[in-house]
Amino acid sequence: MKTELTMDGGVLITGGATGIGFAFARKFHSAGNRVIIVGRSENALSKAANSLSGIETGVADVSVASDRERLVAEFPDISILVNNAGLQVIAPNHRIGAAGYRV
């Protein structure tokens, strides 16, 4: 069933195997979208895919340029990117510096 959340090209969600990313995947999937979840753990991606029939997965570390380029080449027609993958750095900002935030 098409809704206002249904996109023609599909939805790619980084960090989509668990937590908030997986909640996004469930919502877009229930709206009838093609959903691709991406993450670093093949095991977590497989577990998520087994609970949502028909979603696609991609193992990638989005902090690695070649992985990002491969995802763009593999899924060129997505309509929505949910950039949910994150990195946790435990240090005061003044100790991290600008270089610590670059990917």
MITI-615951 format. One record per atom (N, C-alpha, C, O): residue in one letter; x, y, z; residue number from 1. Coordinates in pm, whole numbers. Example, Ala and Ser with C-alpha at 12.3 -4.5 7.8 and 13.67 -1.06 7.14 Angstrom:
ATOM, A, 1319, -569, 780, 1
ATOM, A, 1230, -450, 780, 1
ATOM, A, 1320, -330, 780, 1
ATOM, A, 1424, -332, 846, 1
ATOM, S, 1285, -225, 708, 2
ATOM, S, 1367, -106, 714, 2
ATOM, S, 1290, 3, 787, 2
ATOM, S, 1341, 114, 804, 2
END
This chain:
ATOM, M, 83, -117, 0, 1
ATOM, M, 0, 0, 0, 1
ATOM, M, 88, 124, 0, 1
ATOM, M, 173, 140, 87, 1
ATOM, K, 68, 212, -97, 2
ATOM, K, 147, 335, -106, 2
ATOM, K, 98, 437, -4, 2
ATOM, K, -22, 454, 18, 2
ATOM, T, 195, 505, 59, 3
ATOM, T, 165, 612, 154, 3
ATOM, T, 258, 728, 123, 3
ATOM, T, 334, 723, 27, 3
ATOM, E, 251, 834, 205, 4
ATOM, E, 341, 948, 186, 4
ATOM, E, 485, 909, 215, 4
ATOM, E, 577, 985, 182, 4
ATOM, L, 509, 791, 274, 5
ATOM, L, 645, 744, 301, 5
ATOM, L, 697, 651, 193, 5
ATOM, L, 810, 602, 203, 5
ATOM, T, 618, 625, 88, 6
ATOM, T, 659, 533, -17, 6
ATOM, T, 740, 608, -124, 6
ATOM, T, 692, 705, -182, 6
ATOM, M, 862, 562, -148, 7
ATOM, M, 952, 623, -245, 7
ATOM, M, 976, 527, -360, 7
ATOM, M, 978, 405, -341, 7
ATOM, D, 994, 581, -479, 8
ATOM, D, 1015, 496, -597, 8
ATOM, D, 1150, 426, -595, 8
ATOM, D, 1158, 309, -632, 8
ATOM, G, 1255, 494, -554, 9
ATOM, G, 1389, 437, -564, 9
ATOM, G, 1434, 356, -445, 9
ATOM, G, 1530, 280, -457, 9
ATOM, G, 1370, 368, -335, 10
ATOM, G, 1409, 292, -217, 10
ATOM, G, 1480, 378, -114, 10
ATOM, G, 1508, 496, -136, 10
ATOM, V, 1507, 314, -1, 11
ATOM, V, 1564, 381, 115, 11
ATOM, V, 1687, 304, 160, 11
ATOM, V, 1680, 183, 183, 11
ATOM, L, 1800, 373, 173, 12
ATOM, L, 1922, 312, 225, 12
ATOM, L, 1947, 371, 364, 12
ATOM, L, 1951, 492, 382, 12
ATOM, I, 1964, 281, 463, 13
ATOM, I, 1981, 323, 601, 13
ATOM, I, 2114, 272, 653, 13
ATOM, I, 2134, 151, 666, 13
ATOM, T, 2206, 364, 683, 14
ATOM, T, 2332, 324, 745, 14
ATOM, T, 2306, 300, 893, 14
ATOM, T, 2223, 368, 954, 14
ATOM, G, 2376, 204, 951, 15
ATOM, G, 2349, 169, 1089, 15
ATOM, G, 2208, 115, 1104, 15
ATOM, G, 2142, 140, 1206, 15
ATOM, G, 2161, 42, 1004, 16
ATOM, G, 2021, 1, 997, 16
ATOM, G, 1986, -133, 1059, 16
ATOM, G, 1870, -173, 1055, 16
ATOM, A, 2083, -202, 1115, 17
ATOM, A, 2055, -336, 1166, 17
ATOM, A, 1997, -337, 1307, 17
ATOM, A, 1934, -435, 1347, 17
ATOM, T, 2017, -230, 1382, 18
ATOM, T, 1971, -227, 1521, 18
ATOM, T, 1922, -87, 1557, 18
ATOM, T, 1941, 9, 1482, 18
ATOM, G, 1858, -78, 1671, 19
ATOM, G, 1823, 51, 1730, 19
ATOM, G, 1736, 139, 1643, 19
ATOM, G, 1642, 93, 1578, 19
ATOM, I, 1769, 268, 1643, 20
ATOM, I, 1692, 368, 1568, 20
ATOM, I, 1694, 337, 1419, 20
ATOM, I, 1592, 352, 1351, 20
ATOM, G, 1810, 294, 1366, 21
ATOM, G, 1819, 260, 1224, 21
ATOM, G, 1724, 149, 1186, 21
ATOM, G, 1661, 154, 1080, 21
ATOM, F, 1713, 47, 1272, 22
ATOM, F, 1621, -63, 1244, 22
ATOM, F, 1476, -17, 1256, 22
ATOM, F, 1390, -66, 1182, 22
ATOM, A, 1448, 75, 1347, 23
ATOM, A, 1312, 131, 1357, 23
ATOM, A, 1275, 204, 1228, 23
ATOM, A, 1163, 192, 1179, 23
ATOM, F, 1370, 280, 1172, 24
ATOM, F, 1348, 344, 1042, 24
ATOM, F, 1320, 237, 936, 24
ATOM, F, 1229, 252, 855, 24
ATOM, A, 1400, 130, 936, 25
ATOM, A, 1383, 24, 837, 25
ATOM, A, 1244, -37, 845, 25
ATOM, A, 1178, -56, 743, 25
ATOM, R, 1198, -67, 966, 26
ATOM, R, 1064, -123, 984, 26
ATOM, R, 956, -29, 930, 26
ATOM, R, 864, -72, 861, 26
ATOM, K, 968, 100, 961, 27
ATOM, K, 868, 198, 919, 27
ATOM, K, 863, 211, 766, 27
ATOM, K, 756, 206, 706, 27
ATOM, F, 979, 227, 704, 28
ATOM, F, 982, 239, 557, 28
ATOM, F, 940, 109, 490, 28
ATOM, F, 874, 112, 386, 28
ATOM, H, 977, -5, 546, 29
ATOM, H, 939, -135, 492, 29
ATOM, H, 788, -152, 499, 29
ATOM, H, 727, -200, 403, 29
ATOM, S, 726, -114, 610, 30
ATOM, S, 581, -130, 624, 30
ATOM, S, 505, -37, 529, 30
ATOM, S, 387, -61, 500, 30
ATOM, A, 572, 68, 481, 31
ATOM, A, 510, 159, 384, 31
ATOM, A, 528, 110, 241, 31
ATOM, A, 485, 176, 146, 31
ATOM, G, 590, -6, 224, 32
ATOM, G, 604, -66, 92, 32
ATOM, G, 730, -28, 16, 32
ATOM, G, 736, -47, -105, 32
ATOM, N, 829, 25, 85, 33
ATOM, N, 953, 65, 19, 33
ATOM, N, 1052, -49, 2, 33
ATOM, N, 1051, -146, 78, 33
ATOM, R, 1136, -34, -97, 34
ATOM, R, 1257, -114, -106, 34
ATOM, R, 1350, -57, 2, 34
ATOM, R, 1380, 62, 1, 34
ATOM, V, 1396, -142, 94, 35
ATOM, V, 1480, -97, 204, 35
ATOM, V, 1613, -170, 201, 35
ATOM, V, 1618, -292, 190, 35
ATOM, I, 1720, -93, 210, 36
ATOM, I, 1855, -148, 217, 36
ATOM, I, 1914, -102, 349, 36
ATOM, I, 1924, 18, 375, 36
ATOM, I, 1954, -198, 434, 37
ATOM, I, 2020, -162, 558, 37
ATOM, I, 2169, -191, 545, 37
ATOM, I, 2208, -293, 487, 37
ATOM, V, 2249, -102, 598, 38
ATOM, V, 2394, -112, 586, 38
ATOM, V, 2455, -107, 725, 38
ATOM, V, 2409, -33, 812, 38
ATOM, G, 2558, -187, 745, 39
ATOM, G, 2630, -186, 872, 39
ATOM, G, 2759, -264, 860, 39
ATOM, G, 2788, -324, 757, 39
ATOM, R, 2836, -264, 967, 40
ATOM, R, 2965, -333, 967, 40
ATOM, R, 2954, -480, 1004, 40
ATOM, R, 3041, -559, 969, 40
ATOM, S, 2848, -518, 1074, 41
ATOM, S, 2833, -655, 1124, 41
ATOM, S, 2741, -737, 1036, 41
ATOM, S, 2620, -714, 1032, 41
ATOM, E, 2799, -833, 965, 42
ATOM, E, 2719, -920, 879, 42
ATOM, E, 2618, -1000, 963, 42
ATOM, E, 2506, -1025, 918, 42
ATOM, N, 2657, -1038, 1083, 43
ATOM, N, 2569, -1113, 1172, 43
ATOM, N, 2446, -1030, 1211, 43
ATOM, N, 2333, -1079, 1204, 43
ATOM, A, 2467, -905, 1251, 44
ATOM, A, 2355, -817, 1289, 44
ATOM, A, 2265, -789, 1169, 44
ATOM, A, 2143, -784, 1183, 44
ATOM, L, 2325, -770, 1051, 45
ATOM, L, 2246, -746, 930, 45
ATOM, L, 2160, -867, 895, 45
ATOM, L, 2044, -851, 858, 45
ATOM, S, 2217, -987, 905, 46
ATOM, S, 2141, -1109, 876, 46
ATOM, S, 2024, -1127, 971, 46
ATOM, S, 1914, -1164, 929, 46
ATOM, K, 2048, -1100, 1099, 47
ATOM, K, 1942, -1111, 1199, 47
ATOM, K, 1829, -1013, 1168, 47
ATOM, K, 1711, -1049, 1175, 47
ATOM, A, 1864, -891, 1133, 48
ATOM, A, 1762, -790, 1098, 48
ATOM, A, 1687, -831, 973, 48
ATOM, A, 1564, -820, 967, 48
ATOM, A, 1759, -879, 871, 49
ATOM, A, 1696, -919, 745, 49
ATOM, A, 1600, -1036, 765, 49
ATOM, A, 1497, -1045, 699, 49
ATOM, N, 1633, -1125, 857, 50
ATOM, N, 1545, -1239, 884, 50
ATOM, N, 1414, -1196, 949, 50
ATOM, N, 1314, -1267, 939, 50
ATOM, S, 1413, -1082, 1014, 51
ATOM, S, 1290, -1037, 1079, 51
ATOM, S, 1206, -943, 992, 51
ATOM, S, 1092, -914, 1025, 51
ATOM, L, 1262, -896, 880, 52
ATOM, L, 1187, -812, 785, 52
ATOM, L, 1203, -870, 646, 52
ATOM, L, 1301, -842, 577, 52
ATOM, S, 1110, -949, 606, 53
ATOM, S, 1117, -1018, 477, 53
ATOM, S, 1132, -920, 361, 53
ATOM, S, 1056, -824, 348, 53
ATOM, G, 1232, -947, 277, 54
ATOM, G, 1248, -869, 155, 54
ATOM, G, 1344, -751, 165, 54
ATOM, G, 1372, -688, 63, 54
ATOM, I, 1395, -720, 283, 55
ATOM, I, 1491, -609, 287, 55
ATOM, I, 1627, -659, 240, 55
ATOM, I, 1659, -777, 250, 55
ATOM, E, 1706, -566, 189, 56
ATOM, E, 1839, -597, 140, 56
ATOM, E, 1942, -548, 241, 56
ATOM, E, 1915, -459, 321, 56
ATOM, T, 2060, -608, 235, 57
ATOM, T, 2166, -568, 327, 57
ATOM, T, 2294, -539, 251, 57
ATOM, T, 2315, -586, 139, 57
ATOM, G, 2379, -460, 314, 58
ATOM, G, 2510, -431, 260, 58
ATOM, G, 2609, -414, 373, 58
ATOM, G, 2593, -327, 459, 58
ATOM, V, 2712, -497, 373, 59
ATOM, V, 2816, -485, 475, 59
ATOM, V, 2911, -374, 430, 59
ATOM, V, 2970, -381, 322, 59
ATOM, A, 2925, -272, 514, 60
ATOM, A, 3012, -160, 481, 60
ATOM, A, 3043, -80, 607, 60
ATOM, A, 2963, -75, 701, 60
ATOM, D, 3159, -19, 606, 61
ATOM, D, 3199, 77, 710, 61
ATOM, D, 3198, 213, 643, 61
ATOM, D, 3288, 243, 564, 61
ATOM, V, 3099, 295, 672, 62
ATOM, V, 3084, 421, 600, 62
ATOM, V, 3192, 523, 634, 62
ATOM, V, 3194, 632, 577, 62
ATOM, S, 3281, 490, 727, 63
ATOM, S, 3396, 578, 751, 63
ATOM, S, 3508, 550, 652, 63
ATOM, S, 3609, 621, 650, 63
ATOM, V, 3491, 446, 570, 64
ATOM, V, 3591, 407, 469, 64
ATOM, V, 3542, 451, 331, 64
ATOM, V, 3436, 408, 285, 64
ATOM, A, 3620, 537, 266, 65
ATOM, A, 3579, 595, 137, 65
ATOM, A, 3544, 489, 33, 65
ATOM, A, 3444, 503, -38, 65
ATOM, S, 3622, 384, 23, 66
ATOM, S, 3595, 282, -79, 66
ATOM, S, 3463, 209, -51, 66
ATOM, S, 3395, 168, -145, 66
ATOM, D, 3427, 192, 75, 67
ATOM, D, 3297, 131, 108, 67
ATOM, D, 3183, 223, 67, 67
ATOM, D, 3083, 176, 13, 67
ATOM, R, 3198, 354, 91, 68
ATOM, R, 3094, 449, 49, 68
ATOM, R, 3079, 448, -103, 68
ATOM, R, 2967, 447, -154, 68
ATOM, E, 3191, 449, -175, 69
ATOM, E, 3186, 447, -321, 69
ATOM, E, 3119, 320, -372, 69
ATOM, E, 3043, 325, -469, 69
ATOM, R, 3146, 206, -309, 70
ATOM, R, 3086, 79, -350, 70
ATOM, R, 2934, 83, -328, 70
ATOM, R, 2859, 34, -412, 70
ATOM, L, 2890, 142, -217, 71
ATOM, L, 2746, 151, -191, 71
ATOM, L, 2676, 237, -295, 71
ATOM, L, 2568, 202, -342, 71
ATOM, V, 2737, 349, -332, 72
ATOM, V, 2679, 437, -435, 72
ATOM, V, 2669, 362, -568, 72
ATOM, V, 2568, 374, -638, 72
ATOM, A, 2772, 285, -602, 73
ATOM, A, 2769, 209, -727, 73
ATOM, A, 2667, 96, -722, 73
ATOM, A, 2601, 67, -821, 73
ATOM, E, 2655, 31, -606, 74
ATOM, E, 2566, -83, -593, 74
ATOM, E, 2418, -42, -585, 74
ATOM, E, 2331, -116, -631, 74
ATOM, F, 2392, 74, -527, 75
ATOM, F, 2254, 120, -507, 75
ATOM, F, 2239, 263, -561, 75
ATOM, F, 2217, 356, -482, 75
ATOM, P, 2249, 283, -693, 76
ATOM, P, 2250, 418, -748, 76
ATOM, P, 2113, 486, -751, 76
ATOM, P, 2105, 608, -769, 76
ATOM, D, 2006, 410, -732, 77
ATOM, D, 1872, 465, -753, 77
ATOM, D, 1795, 491, -623, 77
ATOM, D, 1672, 501, -627, 77
ATOM, I, 1862, 501, -510, 78
ATOM, I, 1788, 526, -386, 78
ATOM, I, 1729, 667, -385, 78
ATOM, I, 1787, 760, -441, 78
ATOM, S, 1615, 680, -321, 79
ATOM, S, 1550, 811, -308, 79
ATOM, S, 1582, 878, -176, 79
ATOM, S, 1586, 1000, -167, 79
ATOM, I, 1604, 796, -73, 80
ATOM, I, 1630, 850, 61, 80
ATOM, I, 1753, 782, 120, 80
ATOM, I, 1768, 660, 113, 80
ATOM, L, 1840, 863, 177, 81
ATOM, L, 1953, 813, 256, 81
ATOM, L, 1929, 854, 400, 81
ATOM, L, 1920, 973, 430, 81
ATOM, V, 1920, 757, 489, 82
ATOM, V, 1915, 784, 633, 82
ATOM, V, 2054, 754, 685, 82
ATOM, V, 2092, 638, 702, 82
ATOM, N, 2130, 859, 710, 83
ATOM, N, 2269, 845, 752, 83
ATOM, N, 2274, 834, 904, 83
ATOM, N, 2302, 930, 976, 83
ATOM, N, 2245, 713, 952, 84
ATOM, N, 2228, 686, 1094, 84
ATOM, N, 2354, 631, 1160, 84
ATOM, N, 2365, 632, 1282, 84
ATOM, A, 2449, 583, 1080, 85
ATOM, A, 2572, 526, 1139, 85
ATOM, A, 2646, 634, 1215, 85
ATOM, A, 2651, 750, 1174, 85
ATOM, G, 2704, 594, 1326, 86
ATOM, G, 2773, 694, 1407, 86
ATOM, G, 2901, 640, 1467, 86
ATOM, G, 2932, 521, 1459, 86
ATOM, L, 2972, 731, 1525, 87
ATOM, L, 3099, 701, 1590, 87
ATOM, L, 3097, 769, 1725, 87
ATOM, L, 3062, 887, 1734, 87
ATOM, Q, 3132, 699, 1827, 88
ATOM, Q, 3137, 757, 1959, 88
ATOM, Q, 3282, 778, 2000, 88
ATOM, Q, 3361, 684, 2003, 88
ATOM, V, 3315, 902, 2029, 89
ATOM, V, 3448, 937, 2076, 89
ATOM, V, 3433, 989, 2218, 89
ATOM, V, 3361, 1086, 2242, 89
ATOM, I, 3500, 925, 2311, 90
ATOM, I, 3489, 966, 2451, 90
ATOM, I, 3610, 1051, 2487, 90
ATOM, I, 3714, 1001, 2528, 90
ATOM, A, 3591, 1180, 2469, 91
ATOM, A, 3695, 1278, 2501, 91
ATOM, A, 3633, 1417, 2492, 91
ATOM, A, 3538, 1436, 2417, 91
ATOM, P, 3686, 1512, 2566, 92
ATOM, P, 3637, 1650, 2551, 92
ATOM, P, 3667, 1703, 2412, 92
ATOM, P, 3770, 1669, 2354, 92
ATOM, N, 3577, 1786, 2357, 93
ATOM, N, 3595, 1839, 2222, 93
ATOM, N, 3730, 1904, 2202, 93
ATOM, N, 3792, 1886, 2097, 93
ATOM, H, 3778, 1979, 2299, 94
ATOM, H, 3904, 2050, 2281, 94
ATOM, H, 4023, 1953, 2269, 94
ATOM, H, 4130, 1992, 2223, 94
ATOM, R, 4005, 1828, 2308, 95
ATOM, R, 4114, 1730, 2293, 95
ATOM, R, 4106, 1651, 2162, 95
ATOM, R, 4205, 1593, 2118, 95
ATOM, I, 3990, 1651, 2100, 96
ATOM, I, 3973, 1577, 1975, 96
ATOM, I, 4033, 1656, 1859, 96
ATOM, I, 4107, 1600, 1778, 96
ATOM, G, 4001, 1783, 1849, 97
ATOM, G, 4051, 1867, 1742, 97
ATOM, G, 3978, 1841, 1611, 97
ATOM, G, 3904, 1743, 1599, 97
ATOM, A, 3998, 1929, 1515, 98
ATOM, A, 3929, 1921, 1386, 98
ATOM, A, 3960, 1792, 1313, 98
ATOM, A, 3870, 1735, 1251, 98
ATOM, A, 4083, 1744, 1318, 99
ATOM, A, 4120, 1623, 1246, 99
ATOM, A, 4044, 1501, 1297, 99
ATOM, A, 4021, 1407, 1221, 99
ATOM, G, 4005, 1501, 1422, 100
ATOM, G, 3930, 1389, 1478, 100
ATOM, G, 3790, 1375, 1424, 100
ATOM, G, 3729, 1269, 1439, 100
ATOM, Y, 3737, 1478, 1362, 101
ATOM, Y, 3602, 1474, 1307, 101
ATOM, Y, 3602, 1445, 1157, 101
ATOM, Y, 3495, 1427, 1099, 101
ATOM, R, 3714, 1442, 1095, 102
ATOM, R, 3720, 1418, 950, 102
ATOM, R, 3709, 1270, 921, 102
ATOM, R, 3761, 1186, 994, 102
ATOM, V, 3639, 1238, 813, 103
ATOM, V, 3627, 1099, 766, 103
ATOM, V, 3703, 1087, 638, 103
ATOM, V, 3708, 979, 580, 103
END
